[in-house]
């Protein structure tokens, strides 16, 4: 058995939740740990956003690669 130190407020909330659900403190903690361990898998499997997968127009992509929008001298170039 392991001991975990925590402040009183979270522990009190967990104890109340256990009573409300008719479960033991151990059951609530184990269920929460299992849920947390499953969470990273759900994040990894989440589809990426539209913006991450969008297709750029070929002209814009070529200008971007050429550095047209870098603004290196403080001004936007007027040519593409």
VOBA-1610 file (N, C-alpha, C; in pm, whole numbers, padded with zeros to 5 digits, always signed):
BEGIN
Unk+00084-00117+00000Unk+00000+00000+00000Unk+00089+00124+00000Unk+00055+00223-00083Unk+00130+00347-00094Unk+00052+00460-00029Unk+00124+00558+00021Unk+00062+00675+00081Unk+00087+00795-00009Unk-00015+00875-00029Unk-00004+00996-00110Unk-00044+01114-00023Unk+00040+01216-00022Unk+00009+01336+00054Unk-00069+01433-00033Unk-00173+01491+00024Unk-00254+01590-00048Unk-00313+01687+00053Unk-00362+01798+00003Unk-00427+01892+00094Unk-00565+01839+00131Unk-00626+01897+00230Unk-00754+01846+00279Unk-00869+01867+00183Unk-00870+01980+00110Unk-00984+02014+00024Unk-01011+01908-00083Unk-00911+01868-00163Unk-00940+01765-00263Unk-00981+01632-00201Unk-00917+01596-00093Unk-00950+01470-00027Unk-01093+01472+00025Unk-01134+01585+00080Unk-01271+01597+00130Unk-01371+01585+00016Unk-01340+01645-00099Unk-01429+01636-00216Unk-01441+01491-00265Unk-01328+01420-00263Unk-01331+01280-00306Unk-01412+01195-00209Unk-01399+01221-00081Unk-01476+01146+00018Unk-01626+01171+00000Unk-01662+01295-00026Unk-01804+01327-00049Unk-01854+01257-00174Unk-01773+01260-00281Unk-01812+01192-00405Unk-01832+01043-00382Unk-01746+00982-00303Unk-01757+00839-00273Unk-01887+00809-00201Unk-01922+00891-00104Unk-02048+00871-00030Unk-02167+00889-00123Unk-02162+00992-00209Unk-02272+01018-00303Unk-02294+00900-00397Unk-02187+00837-00436Unk-02196+00724-00531Unk-02210+00589-00462Unk-02198+00588-00332Unk-02207+00461-00261Unk-02086+00374-00284Unk-01971+00435-00303Unk-01847+00362-00327Unk-01749+00392-00215Unk-01644+00311-00210Unk-01538+00337-00113Unk-01441+00438-00173Unk-01363+00498-00087Unk-01261+00593-00132Unk-01163+00523-00227Unk-01128+00401-00196Unk-01037+00324-00280Unk-01095+00303-00420Unk-01224+00271-00429Unk-01287+00251-00559Unk-01285+00379-00643Unk-01313+00492-00580Unk-01312+00620-00651Unk-01172+00651-00703Unk-01072+00632-00618Unk-00934+00662-00658Unk-00890+00570-00771Unk-00919+00441-00761Unk-00878+00347-00866Unk-00949+00377-00997Unk-01077+00409-00992Unk-01151+00444-01113Unk-01092+00569-01178Unk-01058+00667-01097Unk-01000+00791-01149Unk-00863+00766-01212Unk-00784+00682-01148Unk-00652+00648-01205Unk-00666+00575-01337Unk-00759+00482-01346Unk-00781+00410-01471Unk-00824+00505-01582Unk-00913+00598-01549Unk-00960+00695-01648Unk-00845+00783-01695Unk-00761+00824-01603Unk-00646+00909-01638Unk-00547+00834-01726Unk-00526+00707-01699Unk-00433+00629-01780Unk-00486+00604-01920Unk-00616+00607-01938Unk-00675+00591-02071Unk-00673+00722-02149Unk-00666+00834-02081Unk-00676+00966-02146Unk-00567+00991-02251Unk-00440+00960-02227Unk-00340+00988-02331Unk-00367+00916-02462Unk-00423+00796-02457Unk-00457+00725-02580Unk-00563+00800-02658Unk-00659+00856-02588Unk-00765+00930-02654Unk-00709+01055-02719Unk-00612+01119-02656Unk-00552+01239-02712Unk-00471+01204-02836Unk-00396+01095-02832Unk-00315+01055-02946Unk-00402+01018-03065Unk-00519+00963-03042Unk-00606+00919-03150Unk-00696+01029-03203Unk-00695+01144-03136Unk-00782+01254-03179Unk-00739+01303-03316Unk-00836+01327-03404Unk-00799+01376-03537Unk-00743+01517-03528Unk-00651+01547-03616Unk-00595+01682-03615Unk-00696+01779-03675Unk-00674+01905-03651Unk-00770+02006-03692Unk-00770+02027-03843Unk-00872+02094-03888Unk-00883+02130-04030Unk-00762+02213-04073Unk-00724+02309-03989Unk-00617+02400-04025Unk-00483+02329-04036Unk-00462+02225-03959Unk-00337+02151-03968Unk-00330+02068-04095Unk-00445+02031-04151Unk-00448+01944-04269Unk-00486+02016-04398Unk-00506+02147-04392Unk-00553+02217-04512Unk-00448+02215-04622Unk-00494+02220-04742Unk-00408+02222-04860Unk-00391+02366-04904Unk-00267+02411-04911Unk-00241+02547-04955Unk-00246+02555-05108Unk-00285+02670-05157Unk-00281+02692-05302Unk-00136+02683-05347Unk-00111+02622-05464Unk+00028+02605-05509Unk+00104+02738-05518Unk+00037+02844-05564Unk+00102+02974-05577Unk+00143+03029-05440Unk+00055+03016-05344Unk+00083+03064-05209Unk+00195+02983-05146Unk+00191+02852-05164Unk+00294+02766-05107Unk+00431+02798-05166Unk+00436+02823-05298Unk+00563+02858-05363Unk+00615+02991-05311Unk+00526+03089-05294Unk+00567+03220-05243Unk+00615+03208-05098Unk+00549+03125-05021Unk+00588+03103-04882Unk+00728+03042-04874Unk+00752+02942-04959Unk+00883+02877-04961Unk+00992+02972-05009Unk+00956+03065-05097Unk+01053+03162-05149Unk+01083+03272-05048Unk+01009+03276-04937Unk+01033+03375-04834Unk+00961+03505-04858Unk+00858+03504-04940Unk+00786+03626-04974Unk+00719+03690-04853Unk+00686+03615-04752Unk+00612+03668-04638Unk+00697+03677-04512Unk+00827+03666-04528Unk+00914+03666-04410Unk+00929+03804-04349Unk+00919+03910-04431Unk+00929+04045-04378Unk+01064+04072-04315Unk+01169+04018-04371Unk+01303+04030-04315Unk+01351+04173-04298Unk+01312+04265-04388Unk+01360+04402-04376Unk+01256+04494-04310Unk+01153+04436-04252Unk+01052+04516-04186Unk+00937+04556-04276Unk+00950+04531-04405Unk+00845+04565-04501Unk+00798+04439-04570Unk+00675+04440-04611Unk+00625+04328-04690Unk+00666+04352-04835Unk+00721+04252-04898Unk+00758+04271-05038Unk+00634+04289-05125Unk+00646+04365-05228Unk+00532+04388-05315Unk+00536+04298-05438Unk+00621+04201-05435Unk+00626+04105-05545Unk+00616+03964-05488Unk+00562+03875-05568Unk+00550+03736-05526Unk+00632+03647-05615
//
